[in-house]
Amino acid sequence: MKRILLSVFAAAVTVAWTVPASADVTFNGEYRARGEWRDNADIGATPDDAKNDTQSFIGQRVRLTANAQATDDVSFKITLQDTRNWGTASAPNGGPNLTDNGIDNHLDLHESYINISNFLDTPVSLRIGRQELNYGDQRLIGSFGWSNNGRSFDAIKAMVTTDLANVDVFWSKVVDRNTAAGSPDNDQDLYGIYATTNVVPNNTLDLYALLARDGGLAGGTFTTNLYTVGARLAGSVAGLDYTVEFPYQFGDLENNVIDLDIKAWALAAKVGYTVPGAPMNLRLGAEYNYATGDDDAADSDIETFTNLAPTNHDKLGFMDLQAWRNVSAWSLNAAADVTEKVRVYVAYWDLRRAEGDDAWYQAGQWNFGGTATADTDKEIGSEIDLVANYKYNNNVTIEAGLARFFAGDALGSGADDQDWAYLQITGRF
């Protein structure tokens, strides 16, 4: 399959250069390599842990994009992506459902869609095909650019642009389980309406309604309909920037015998202040994140918040040890331009479970419901992050990070601290 894709793309590039084209075709690309090292990767699950679980690898991602403007209102985009770990013969572990690459694929299409602007002379644009979906801070829906695979969606999206608001309406087929004729719909689908408006002066207000449906839970014996409605406000004034987001979830998980109600919510609030006249463009920030957990696994309610398909990286620490689920976390951080080309960011995170008898959820996606545990200490731990970005030139950037996680009492007596470091170079043309 990958040979076919590469051949087709190479042929298209050749034709674009050698044959007079009816479309204006442009190309751009990206090369990225990142080496990662993580010590005590499982945080020492038991007192007998051998602590020999140090992990290290170099991951590589290459993207080549063709944009074609066929007419004033019709355009196309195709992004070919190759991902692999150095020294391995197969792609890195496949990743979750919404990524482009399966276990055996290095090469795939990250994006491939047609875009029709002002459809039927209306303020509506249509985008059909594989595409990235990024909304707000990407806490619920994002393309997960940190991952070598990234994430894209097979979707149909209508985009309405007016003076009052920009509104996206979309449907994505997340998983097609090839349901046989006459049997229940076991697929996984994501529907959404996302509106962005500037009705609040000096602020951006987002309003959204999402539906995540999965008919294939427990082999198709359960169906889940998870509705998420929420709002996000972001703005800045006199050096102060802020963002507040509040989503609420409801719905049900049911079969012929069981009907469980979903009731969950979350909050994300962050604020920063760029000190006027301070050297190095100093910004001081604080953040608080909360997401409900389930305090009673025996009742008929599911109260664990589900963070859908997010870009989780950097939202609750750079080490990606915590999801926006059953969590109460706060952070203090600072960023400064050490030189014209180097910016440094440092952060401290305190991570706790919202409910002590619900599980600790690490970064992931689309996991419905909670997992009951013995009621224990809520302290997950704390994390310190240090990240430096160096702009070599307009095409090349280098990034390095160092972080340490201090295991808390909630992880058990055998838990130990974890260290993580990375070095990444990205080139774009």
TIBA-858409 format. One line per field, with one value per residue: x, y, z of N, C-alpha, C in turn; residue in three letters. Coordinates in steps of 0.02 Angstrom, whole numbers, plus 50000, padded with zeros to 5 digits. Example, Ala and Ser with C-alpha at 12.3 -4.5 7.8 and 13.67 -1.06 7.14 Angstrom:
REM TIBA-858409
n.east = 50660 50642
n.north = 49716 49888
n.up = 50390 50354
ca.east = 50615 50684
ca.north = 49775 49947
ca.up = 50390 50357
c.east = 50660 50645
c.north = 49835 50002
c.up = 50390 50394
type = ala ser
This chain:
REM TIBA-858409
n.east = 50041 50096 50192 50114 50048 50158 50205 50097 50092 50219 50205 50106 50174 50273 50195 50140 50249 50289 50185 50075 49973 49802 49777 49838 49975 50058 50197 50247 50342 50395 50521 50555 50643 50656 50734 50706 50717 50678 50674 50638 50510 50385 50358 50382 50293 50278 50350 50449 50496 50612 50670 50726 50679 50713 50688 50726 50730 50736 50629 50556 50481 50413 50338 50254 50174 50048 49964 49828 49752 49616 49507 49430 49351 49372 49480 49618 49699 49837 49926 50065 50131 50267 50316 50427 50530 50702 50807 50713 50598 50465 50320 50299 50218 50089 49986 49839 49665 49629 49739 49848 49930 49941 49995 50080 50112 50221 50205 50079 49924 49910 49829 49697 49595 49452 49408 49276 49232 49113 48993 48867 48846 48834 48875 48944 49068 49131 49217 49285 49344 49500 49562 49634 49568 49555 49517 49490 49592 49628 49595 49492 49470 49592 49739 49852 49992 50117 50141 50225 50150 50035 49866 49723 49561 49435 49318 49172 49148 49062 49084 49035 49039 49015 48980 48950 48989 49097 49059 49078 49019 49023 49052 49128 49192 49254 49290 49259 49176 49136 49004 48890 48755 48595 48629 48665 48723 48888 48987 49106 49082 49101 49024 48996 48967 49041 49065 49137 49155 49166 49092 49105 49195 49369 49390 49384 49252 49204 49082 49014 48949 48956 48951 48996 48989 48981 48956 49016 49062 49119 49118 49009 48896 48859 48804 48859 48817 48885 48870 48939 48938 48991 49090 49213 49319 49432 49555 49641 49718 49802 49931 49894 49844 49720 49625 49477 49388 49243 49172 49027 48961 48845 48733 48719 48760 48718 48630 48523 48493 48560 48565 48657 48681 48768 48856 48955 49091 49207 49345 49452 49571 49676 49803 49907 50042 50128 50266 50276 50408 50501 50654 50695 50567 50478 50360 50240 50146 49994 49894 49745 49668 49529 49438 49300 49286 49228 49135 49067 49059 48958 48834 48709 48762 48885 49021 49146 49244 49267 49394 49388 49461 49600 49735 49841 49968 50072 49968 49943 50069 50228 50268 50166 50092 49969 49797 49654 49555 49470 49544 49629 49721 49856 49963 50115 50207 50336 50404 50532 50629 50784 50885 50880 50847 50822 50705 50647 50556 50481 50401 50297 50201 50063 49983 49831 49707 49535 49434 49459 49427 49420 49508 49681 49712 49807 49880 49778 49642 49468 49405 49277 49186 49226 49351 49342 49431 49520 49486 49603 49746 49740 49847 49933 50057 50197 50267 50407 50451 50564 50595 50672 50677 50754 50778 50849 50853 50738 50686 50724 50708 50757 50726 50729 50703 50683 50628 50555 50463 50386 50335 50178 50085 49968 49999 50051 50157 50266 50296 50403 50507 50510 50610 50634 50686 50715 50766 50742 50733 50670 50631 50568 50498
n.north = 49940 50064 50083 50103 50223 50310 50304 50356 50487 50534 50528 50624 50740 50744 50762 50885 50969 50951 50958 51075 51149 51152 51200 51299 51246 51216 51171 51111 51063 50959 50908 50813 50764 50677 50638 50539 50507 50410 50375 50245 50207 50147 50196 50117 49998 49908 49864 49773 49806 49804 49916 49929 49985 50084 50187 50230 50315 50367 50460 50492 50604 50638 50751 50789 50907 50947 51081 51128 51247 51241 51311 51473 51443 51311 51198 51088 50977 50878 50781 50689 50572 50506 50405 50343 50248 50265 50134 50032 49912 49927 50032 50146 50065 50088 50171 50265 50250 50361 50400 50414 50310 50135 49984 49920 50014 50131 50235 50346 50434 50586 50698 50726 50805 50890 51059 51169 51329 51457 51386 51353 51489 51539 51588 51475 51352 51197 51054 50903 50746 50674 50758 50882 50924 51055 51136 51273 51265 51140 51044 50954 50916 50888 50894 50834 50865 50847 50710 50587 50519 50599 50662 50641 50664 50572 50654 50758 50927 51077 51248 51399 51568 51722 51896 51898 51773 51630 51470 51298 51145 50974 50801 50651 50495 50389 50255 50123 49980 49888 49836 49703 49683 49723 49708 49785 49957 49969 50061 50195 50363 50541 50692 50867 51041 51194 51354 51514 51675 51856 51934 51977 52113 52128 51995 51819 51713 51549 51429 51268 51108 50936 50766 50608 50450 50277 50119 50000 49953 49832 49728 49764 49750 49854 50023 50188 50355 50505 50665 50826 50987 51156 51303 51425 51555 51676 51801 51962 52097 52244 52183 52068 51902 51777 51625 51533 51384 51284 51132 51026 50864 50740 50601 50427 50256 50103 49944 49804 49776 49858 50029 50165 50327 50471 50596 50726 50846 50979 51093 51220 51340 51475 51599 51734 51851 51973 52056 52229 52318 52234 52142 52029 51996 51943 51827 51783 51651 51561 51417 51315 51158 51051 50900 50794 50645 50475 50445 50340 50186 50094 50147 50208 50303 50378 50468 50508 50618 50629 50656 50652 50669 50732 50855 50817 50841 50947 51008 50967 50961 50923 50791 50707 50625 50637 50641 50742 50700 50647 50733 50856 50993 51109 51242 51335 51446 51509 51609 51663 51767 51723 51755 51838 51731 51623 51551 51515 51405 51367 51261 51215 51081 51025 50878 50796 50672 50696 50620 50500 50365 50334 50297 50333 50422 50416 50506 50494 50441 50451 50362 50291 50316 50267 50191 50091 50102 50056 50165 50285 50388 50549 50610 50618 50661 50770 50882 50946 51051 51096 51186 51230 51332 51356 51463 51429 51475 51545 51429 51320 51249 51213 51113 51077 50978 50949 50853 50808 50692 50678 50549 50526 50484 50421 50332 50219 50121 50068 50152 50257 50399 50481 50518 50622 50667 50761 50796 50891 50924 51026 51052 51156 51190
n.up = 50000 50042 49944 49833 49866 49875 49744 49672 49723 49686 49548 49531 49570 49471 49356 49385 49368 49238 49146 49075 49190 49246 49368 49504 49580 49730 49837 49997 50143 50283 50394 50535 50679 50831 50979 51122 51297 51435 51603 51720 51667 51696 51819 51926 51977 52083 52245 52215 52094 51962 51913 51787 51673 51579 51440 51271 51116 50942 50853 50693 50577 50419 50311 50161 50067 49950 49880 49786 49686 49602 49544 49570 49680 49715 49790 49829 49945 49985 50095 50116 50227 50318 50450 50573 50685 50715 50664 50674 50603 50588 50608 50748 50862 50821 50884 50945 50894 50811 50738 50593 50552 50548 50632 50542 50448 50380 50293 50242 50206 50276 50262 50147 50048 49974 49950 49946 49918 49964 49934 49819 49804 49933 50105 50145 50161 50103 50161 50120 50161 50220 50357 50467 50627 50733 50879 50985 51127 51096 51189 51187 51054 50937 50829 50878 50861 50922 50928 50830 50734 50733 50713 50614 50537 50456 50374 50350 50332 50360 50342 50404 50375 50445 50486 50619 50677 50661 50609 50625 50565 50583 50538 50579 50531 50638 50674 50569 50581 50489 50489 50470 50354 50417 50550 50712 50719 50740 50735 50766 50790 50771 50801 50778 50823 50814 50865 50843 50905 50913 50997 51126 51179 51144 51166 51129 51105 51118 51077 51093 51039 51052 50996 51038 50980 51007 50954 50974 51096 51213 51121 51044 51121 51201 51185 51171 51195 51203 51250 51236 51292 51289 51334 51292 51338 51287 51304 51312 51402 51438 51454 51519 51493 51465 51483 51491 51507 51501 51497 51491 51516 51460 51438 51390 51427 51368 51356 51321 51451 51545 51588 51597 51660 51602 51682 51694 51712 51675 51702 51644 51675 51644 51666 51621 51638 51557 51599 51601 51526 51582 51575 51440 51395 51492 51551 51670 51737 51785 51817 51821 51823 51812 51819 51828 51927 51959 52099 52150 52102 52104 52081 51962 51881 51773 51808 51772 51683 51505 51391 51252 51094 51111 51098 51204 51250 51343 51410 51541 51599 51525 51517 51487 51574 51631 51604 51557 51655 51797 51887 51983 51966 51980 51922 51916 51815 51704 51572 51461 51350 51323 51233 51072 50994 51076 51181 51343 51447 51602 51720 51859 51918 52013 52043 52069 52109 52074 52130 52253 52243 52111 51958 51915 51772 51632 51492 51351 51244 51208 51303 51382 51535 51707 51814 51950 52104 52254 52388 52405 52444 52367 52304 52162 52114 52078 51955 51868 51736 51607 51466 51314 51171 51015 50884 50743 50610 50489 50441 50517 50677 50844 50983 51156 51302 51478 51613 51771 51866 52020 52113 52193 52346 52307 52207 52262 52373 52308 52204 52109 52067 51905 51763 51618 51455 51304 51134 50994 50820 50693 50526 50399 50238
ca.east = 50000 50137 50225 50064 50039 50218 50207 50045 50112 50276 50180 50071 50225 50304 50148 50133 50308 50304 50127 50039 49920 49743 49774 49898 49998 50117 50220 50286 50358 50423 50560 50564 50672 50657 50759 50677 50743 50634 50698 50584 50452 50322 50357 50392 50226 50280 50413 50497 50513 50684 50693 50767 50634 50734 50670 50754 50720 50734 50573 50563 50421 50422 50276 50258 50106 50031 49903 49809 49695 49591 49469 49426 49316 49386 49550 49633 49759 49859 49987 50093 50169 50305 50340 50463 50584 50767 50831 50659 50571 50393 50300 50301 50163 50023 49952 49768 49623 49622 49801 49850 49972 49931 50056 50124 50120 50263 50184 50007 49899 49889 49773 49678 49526 49431 49377 49233 49214 49051 48954 48803 48843 48816 48936 48961 49121 49130 49281 49268 49402 49542 49581 49645 49518 49585 49470 49509 49658 49634 49586 49443 49481 49654 49777 49905 50053 50176 50150 50253 50095 49985 49797 49677 49494 49397 49262 49138 49141 49035 49109 48993 49074 48973 49008 48937 49024 49118 49030 49094 48976 49061 49041 49187 49190 49315 49304 49208 49186 49110 48946 48853 48687 48544 48653 48668 48778 48941 49041 49123 49073 49107 48986 49008 48954 49088 49057 49184 49129 49200 49039 49132 49252 49437 49389 49357 49206 49187 49027 49016 48910 48988 48923 49038 48947 49017 48912 49055 49089 49110 49100 48946 48840 48842 48807 48869 48806 48914 48861 48980 48923 49037 49108 49282 49330 49503 49565 49700 49710 49856 49983 49864 49808 49682 49581 49435 49347 49200 49129 48983 48946 48788 48719 48706 48791 48663 48612 48454 48484 48589 48562 48695 48680 48832 48852 49025 49109 49278 49362 49522 49579 49746 49813 49977 50055 50192 50285 50297 50475 50546 50700 50684 50497 50460 50289 50226 50080 49965 49843 49710 49628 49489 49393 49267 49294 49169 49144 49028 49053 48901 48771 48692 48790 48956 49039 49214 49247 49302 49422 49379 49521 49635 49807 49851 50036 50086 49910 49950 50139 50257 50284 50107 50074 49904 49743 49602 49505 49477 49605 49630 49792 49873 50030 50146 50254 50367 50437 50573 50675 50853 50915 50832 50830 50811 50654 50648 50494 50487 50336 50287 50133 50040 49932 49793 49644 49476 49401 49509 49409 49421 49576 49727 49708 49862 49861 49748 49585 49405 49392 49215 49175 49279 49375 49342 49491 49514 49492 49670 49768 49728 49907 49966 50127 50213 50310 50444 50469 50608 50595 50706 50668 50806 50762 50912 50836 50667 50665 50746 50704 50782 50692 50754 50664 50704 50573 50556 50400 50394 50277 50141 50062 49912 50025 50072 50222 50319 50306 50464 50507 50526 50645 50621 50721 50709 50798 50704 50748 50616 50644 50510 50510
ca.north = 50000 50124 50093 50132 50294 50348 50308 50403 50555 50552 50540 50688 50792 50746 50791 50956 51006 50940 50968 51137 51130 51195 51223 51328 51195 51233 51117 51126 51001 50961 50852 50820 50707 50689 50586 50542 50462 50409 50328 50219 50223 50125 50229 50067 49979 49869 49870 49727 49827 49801 49982 49921 50002 50145 50186 50282 50304 50426 50457 50536 50616 50676 50768 50825 50931 50980 51120 51144 51292 51223 51369 51522 51417 51240 51184 51020 50971 50810 50778 50622 50569 50446 50406 50283 50254 50245 50067 49983 49892 49940 50096 50144 50042 50100 50228 50257 50241 50418 50418 50395 50251 50073 49952 49900 50067 50190 50287 50352 50501 50622 50738 50721 50830 50943 51116 51209 51391 51490 51333 51376 51561 51552 51595 51408 51315 51125 51018 50832 50703 50668 50827 50897 50963 51088 51184 51303 51245 51070 51002 50902 50893 50917 50852 50801 50874 50822 50640 50577 50503 50651 50638 50673 50637 50563 50695 50808 50987 51138 51306 51457 51629 51782 51950 51884 51715 51576 51409 51235 51087 50919 50731 50610 50422 50374 50184 50085 49910 49845 49800 49665 49708 49701 49706 49853 50001 49963 50108 50250 50426 50604 50746 50928 51110 51235 51424 51563 51742 51911 51978 52007 52155 52107 51925 51769 51668 51487 51389 51206 51049 50878 50700 50550 50390 50214 50061 49939 49938 49763 49686 49784 49738 49918 50083 50248 50421 50553 50734 50876 51057 51196 51370 51445 51627 51693 51871 51994 52168 52276 52134 52009 51858 51728 51578 51493 51337 51243 51085 50983 50803 50700 50548 50362 50194 50058 49887 49783 49765 49912 50098 50208 50397 50506 50663 50744 50913 50996 51165 51239 51413 51495 51671 51753 51923 51993 52112 52286 52343 52185 52114 51962 51984 51896 51813 51742 51621 51513 51377 51266 51112 51005 50856 50751 50572 50439 50433 50282 50142 50049 50178 50204 50361 50382 50537 50522 50659 50599 50712 50640 50659 50795 50863 50818 50861 51012 51035 50950 50941 50900 50720 50670 50574 50650 50661 50787 50653 50634 50768 50924 51009 51179 51252 51400 51442 51571 51604 51723 51766 51729 51794 51849 51667 51570 51563 51463 51397 51324 51254 51167 51054 50983 50835 50756 50644 50730 50570 50451 50296 50326 50281 50383 50416 50446 50536 50448 50470 50418 50307 50308 50290 50266 50126 50095 50080 50065 50236 50297 50457 50580 50642 50583 50681 50837 50880 51007 51051 51148 51179 51284 51335 51394 51475 51431 51523 51544 51362 51267 51262 51159 51116 51029 50979 50907 50854 50757 50679 50652 50507 50539 50427 50386 50282 50160 50125 50048 50201 50295 50457 50469 50572 50622 50719 50754 50844 50888 50972 51030 51092 51165 51228
ca.up = 50000 50046 49879 49788 49885 49856 49671 49650 49741 49644 49481 49531 49572 49405 49308 49401 49345 49167 49103 49091 49237 49251 49437 49534 49628 49771 49880 50057 50178 50350 50421 50608 50715 50903 51022 51189 51348 51494 51653 51762 51626 51727 51884 51979 51998 52144 52280 52186 52027 51950 51891 51727 51619 51543 51369 51229 51044 50899 50807 50635 50538 50358 50278 50098 50054 49887 49880 49717 49678 49536 49522 49624 49738 49726 49804 49853 49986 49998 50135 50123 50289 50335 50518 50592 50735 50688 50682 50679 50539 50585 50636 50821 50904 50792 50911 50955 50834 50768 50704 50523 50538 50583 50657 50487 50398 50388 50246 50237 50192 50336 50240 50076 50047 49928 49984 49901 49951 49942 49903 49791 49815 50003 50146 50170 50127 50118 50159 50121 50157 50280 50375 50538 50663 50790 50906 51048 51150 51077 51248 51171 50984 50910 50782 50915 50821 50957 50909 50763 50689 50729 50709 50567 50540 50394 50396 50309 50374 50330 50377 50391 50394 50445 50526 50690 50703 50616 50636 50592 50578 50554 50555 50566 50541 50675 50663 50531 50599 50435 50515 50420 50339 50463 50619 50741 50698 50790 50719 50811 50753 50808 50771 50815 50803 50851 50844 50870 50894 50948 51023 51188 51158 51162 51185 51084 51139 51082 51101 51055 51057 51021 51010 51025 50981 50998 50958 50975 51162 51236 51063 51014 51166 51230 51143 51211 51165 51248 51227 51270 51276 51328 51313 51304 51332 51287 51290 51341 51415 51477 51470 51550 51448 51505 51449 51535 51469 51544 51462 51530 51478 51479 51389 51420 51405 51379 51315 51336 51523 51584 51561 51642 51641 51605 51710 51709 51691 51682 51702 51632 51681 51646 51661 51616 51640 51528 51641 51559 51537 51610 51525 51411 51380 51545 51563 51728 51727 51831 51783 51860 51783 51851 51782 51877 51929 51983 52171 52170 52044 52110 52062 51890 51847 51755 51823 51750 51622 51449 51353 51180 51052 51123 51098 51276 51266 51374 51445 51612 51605 51463 51518 51463 51623 51659 51559 51584 51681 51868 51905 52009 51956 51972 51896 51911 51760 51681 51507 51448 51293 51347 51180 51018 50962 51125 51232 51394 51484 51660 51752 51913 51919 52068 52013 52116 52084 52099 52173 52273 52226 52038 51938 51886 51700 51595 51428 51303 51211 51194 51349 51418 51601 51756 51839 52022 52140 52326 52406 52430 52441 52302 52278 52107 52116 52053 51896 51850 51665 51581 51393 51278 51098 50981 50814 50707 50557 50475 50419 50563 50748 50887 51048 51205 51364 51534 51661 51823 51899 52087 52125 52255 52385 52274 52161 52298 52407 52262 52151 52112 52023 51834 51727 51546 51418 51231 51091 50931 50767 50644 50468 50355 50176
c.east = 50043 50173 50177 50055 50098 50222 50157 50065 50171 50253 50144 50120 50257 50259 50141 50190 50317 50246 50094 49978 49862 49735 49841 49920 50060 50133 50255 50297 50388 50465 50570 50593 50676 50683 50730 50710 50698 50659 50641 50517 50386 50314 50362 50327 50225 50346 50468 50520 50588 50713 50738 50727 50650 50719 50705 50743 50727 50678 50580 50496 50438 50353 50290 50186 50101 49965 49888 49746 49668 49551 49466 49395 49330 49462 49557 49695 49774 49925 50007 50138 50204 50331 50374 50511 50649 50785 50777 50630 50497 50378 50292 50234 50094 49988 49877 49729 49626 49687 49800 49883 49951 49998 50105 50137 50170 50232 50108 49989 49877 49829 49760 49605 49516 49396 49339 49210 49150 49006 48885 48791 48816 48880 48959 49017 49117 49200 49266 49332 49440 49573 49596 49586 49551 49538 49493 49581 49671 49630 49537 49452 49543 49691 49839 49972 50116 50192 50182 50199 50047 49915 49761 49612 49466 49329 49233 49126 49113 49056 49069 49028 49027 49008 49001 48980 49048 49095 49051 49044 49009 49036 49103 49173 49256 49336 49245 49220 49154 49052 48908 48782 48638 48565 48657 48729 48831 48997 49053 49122 49080 49071 48999 48983 48999 49085 49108 49159 49169 49149 49060 49193 49318 49441 49364 49314 49190 49130 49024 48969 48937 48951 48974 48996 48990 48968 48949 49085 49071 49085 49033 48886 48817 48846 48814 48856 48829 48909 48905 48960 48968 49050 49181 49289 49404 49511 49629 49686 49769 49908 49958 49828 49776 49640 49543 49391 49308 49157 49088 48962 48885 48776 48707 48749 48741 48666 48542 48440 48504 48581 48595 48695 48750 48820 48923 49038 49183 49287 49436 49526 49654 49751 49888 49985 50125 50212 50309 50367 50524 50593 50677 50611 50468 50384 50283 50156 50059 49908 49810 49666 49592 49446 49365 49288 49231 49180 49104 49017 48991 48836 48762 48718 48864 48976 49111 49213 49288 49328 49429 49445 49565 49706 49827 49919 50039 50026 49914 50021 50164 50270 50226 50087 50003 49855 49696 49543 49520 49541 49589 49703 49801 49946 50050 50201 50281 50401 50475 50616 50746 50895 50861 50808 50812 50758 50652 50582 50506 50420 50339 50214 50121 49979 49898 49731 49585 49438 49451 49491 49395 49495 49617 49729 49766 49838 49836 49689 49525 49394 49332 49216 49236 49298 49382 49408 49476 49525 49560 49685 49758 49791 49941 50041 50136 50264 50344 50467 50515 50615 50629 50695 50721 50786 50827 50907 50762 50641 50679 50739 50729 50750 50720 50713 50692 50650 50583 50487 50414 50331 50246 50115 50006 49936 50053 50142 50280 50335 50370 50461 50527 50561 50634 50659 50712 50748 50767 50728 50693 50637 50584 50531 50445
c.north = 50063 50137 50124 50206 50336 50356 50358 50475 50578 50567 50608 50746 50800 50780 50866 50998 51002 50955 51034 51121 51179 51222 51253 51282 51220 51174 51146 51061 51014 50899 50865 50756 50725 50628 50594 50490 50468 50355 50310 50233 50202 50152 50179 50045 49943 49880 49826 49748 49831 49867 49979 49940 50070 50137 50243 50264 50370 50416 50509 50543 50659 50688 50807 50842 50964 51016 51142 51188 51282 51280 51418 51493 51344 51230 51113 51023 50897 50814 50705 50622 50502 50453 50340 50300 50230 50174 50015 49971 49906 50005 50090 50129 50062 50161 50216 50260 50299 50441 50390 50328 50192 50042 49938 49954 50119 50249 50287 50423 50532 50667 50725 50743 50880 50996 51158 51270 51420 51443 51360 51450 51580 51563 51530 51379 51242 51097 50944 50791 50700 50735 50832 50937 50989 51142 51208 51287 51171 51023 50945 50874 50928 50868 50820 50804 50851 50751 50635 50559 50561 50620 50676 50634 50628 50595 50735 50868 51044 51196 51368 51519 51688 51836 51936 51828 51671 51510 51350 51182 51027 50851 50692 50537 50402 50302 50153 50011 49862 49802 49766 49693 49679 49698 49777 49891 50002 50014 50159 50315 50485 50658 50810 50991 51153 51306 51468 51633 51793 51960 52010 52048 52129 52034 51882 51721 51609 51452 51325 51153 50990 50815 50648 50488 50329 50156 49996 49921 49867 49720 49703 49773 49802 49972 50144 50310 50472 50622 50780 50945 51101 51265 51383 51519 51641 51766 51897 52068 52190 52226 52070 51967 51802 51684 51539 51449 51293 51197 51042 50923 50768 50649 50483 50308 50139 49997 49866 49777 49826 49979 50144 50279 50427 50577 50683 50816 50925 51071 51172 51315 51428 51570 51684 51828 51936 52059 52170 52309 52294 52158 52046 51946 51933 51890 51765 51715 51574 51478 51329 51224 51063 50963 50805 50678 50542 50421 50373 50237 50098 50081 50177 50264 50351 50455 50554 50560 50623 50655 50698 50629 50721 50796 50872 50847 50935 51042 51023 50925 50911 50825 50677 50614 50582 50672 50709 50744 50641 50668 50836 50946 51084 51185 51325 51395 51510 51558 51669 51712 51777 51768 51806 51784 51612 51592 51502 51464 51349 51321 51203 51147 51014 50944 50792 50727 50684 50685 50515 50380 50288 50323 50344 50371 50453 50469 50482 50480 50422 50356 50326 50279 50291 50196 50131 50068 50085 50138 50248 50371 50486 50607 50599 50599 50752 50830 50948 51001 51109 51136 51241 51277 51380 51401 51483 51480 51516 51475 51308 51291 51200 51168 51061 51035 50931 50911 50798 50754 50647 50615 50522 50476 50388 50331 50220 50166 50106 50099 50241 50352 50437 50531 50565 50679 50707 50809 50837 50942 50967 51077 51096 51206 51240
c.up = 50000 49980 49829 49802 49863 49781 49644 49664 49698 49573 49477 49531 49503 49354 49321 49373 49269 49120 49122 49132 49234 49321 49458 49590 49664 49816 49942 50095 50246 50362 50496 50636 50788 50939 51092 51234 51409 51542 51701 51729 51657 51798 51941 52010 52065 52179 52250 52117 52017 51928 51829 51665 51588 51469 51333 51156 51008 50849 50752 50599 50477 50327 50214 50077 49986 49895 49808 49717 49608 49505 49580 49687 49753 49735 49831 49897 49996 50037 50144 50185 50297 50406 50534 50649 50703 50712 50690 50610 50533 50621 50712 50853 50880 50818 50918 50890 50786 50737 50633 50511 50580 50601 50600 50436 50421 50352 50239 50217 50257 50321 50166 50070 49990 49968 49933 49939 49922 49903 49883 49807 49884 50043 50178 50128 50149 50114 50169 50113 50222 50295 50449 50565 50727 50816 50975 51066 51135 51138 51236 51101 50957 50867 50814 50879 50856 50937 50840 50713 50679 50724 50655 50566 50470 50406 50339 50354 50333 50374 50356 50418 50388 50486 50601 50717 50645 50648 50593 50614 50545 50578 50534 50578 50573 50664 50626 50544 50549 50459 50458 50412 50390 50535 50646 50715 50753 50780 50775 50770 50800 50769 50811 50782 50846 50823 50880 50853 50935 50977 51089 51169 51186 51185 51127 51124 51093 51116 51060 51083 51017 51041 50990 51034 50968 51008 50965 51042 51182 51179 51033 51059 51201 51177 51188 51168 51217 51218 51270 51246 51318 51298 51332 51291 51336 51269 51322 51349 51458 51499 51502 51497 51489 51459 51501 51492 51517 51499 51511 51486 51506 51424 51424 51389 51420 51334 51335 51411 51564 51548 51612 51616 51649 51629 51732 51685 51704 51679 51687 51633 51685 51635 51659 51615 51612 51560 51597 51577 51566 51556 51501 51399 51429 51552 51622 51723 51782 51795 51832 51813 51828 51804 51830 51870 51957 52056 52196 52109 52046 52089 51986 51851 51831 51762 51805 51684 51569 51404 51279 51144 51056 51099 51172 51295 51288 51411 51520 51624 51540 51460 51496 51509 51649 51606 51595 51606 51755 51895 51934 52010 51951 51953 51904 51858 51741 51615 51495 51387 51319 51298 51127 50987 51011 51175 51278 51432 51542 51695 51809 51913 51983 52043 52067 52082 52114 52147 52189 52255 52151 52017 51921 51811 51668 51527 51380 51270 51212 51238 51393 51488 51645 51775 51914 52051 52214 52343 52439 52428 52371 52269 52225 52107 52091 51996 51886 51777 51650 51506 51363 51204 51068 50907 50776 50648 50543 50456 50470 50635 50786 50955 51093 51269 51415 51587 51712 51856 51967 52107 52193 52287 52351 52227 52197 52325 52361 52208 52163 52061 51951 51806 51653 51514 51344 51197 51022 50883 50715 50588 50422 50293 50140
type = met lys arg ile leu leu ser val phe ala ala ala val thr val ala trp thr val pro ala ser ala asp val thr phe asn gly glu tyr arg ala arg gly glu trp arg asp asn ala asp ile gly ala thr pro asp asp ala lys asn asp thr gln ser phe ile gly gln arg val arg leu thr ala asn ala gln ala thr asp asp val ser phe lys ile thr leu gln asp thr arg asn trp gly thr ala ser ala pro asn gly gly pro asn leu thr asp asn gly ile asp asn his leu asp leu his glu ser tyr ile asn ile ser asn phe leu asp thr pro val ser leu arg ile gly arg gln glu leu asn tyr gly asp gln arg leu ile gly ser phe gly trp ser asn asn gly arg ser phe asp ala ile lys ala met val thr thr asp leu ala asn val asp val phe trp ser lys val val asp arg asn thr ala ala gly ser pro asp asn asp gln asp leu tyr gly ile tyr ala thr thr asn val val pro asn asn thr leu asp leu tyr ala leu leu ala arg asp gly gly leu ala gly gly thr phe thr thr asn leu tyr thr val gly ala arg leu ala gly ser val ala gly leu asp tyr thr val glu phe pro tyr gln phe gly asp leu glu asn asn val ile asp leu asp ile lys ala trp ala leu ala ala lys val gly tyr thr val pro gly ala pro met asn leu arg leu gly ala glu tyr asn tyr ala thr gly asp asp asp ala ala asp ser asp ile glu thr phe thr asn leu ala pro thr asn his asp lys leu gly phe met asp leu gln ala trp arg asn val ser ala trp ser leu asn ala ala ala asp val thr glu lys val arg val tyr val ala tyr trp asp leu arg arg ala glu gly asp asp ala trp tyr gln ala gly gln trp asn phe gly gly thr ala thr ala asp thr asp lys glu ile gly ser glu ile asp leu val ala asn tyr lys tyr asn asn asn val thr ile glu ala gly leu ala arg phe phe ala gly asp ala leu gly ser gly ala asp asp gln asp trp ala tyr leu gln ile thr gly arg phe
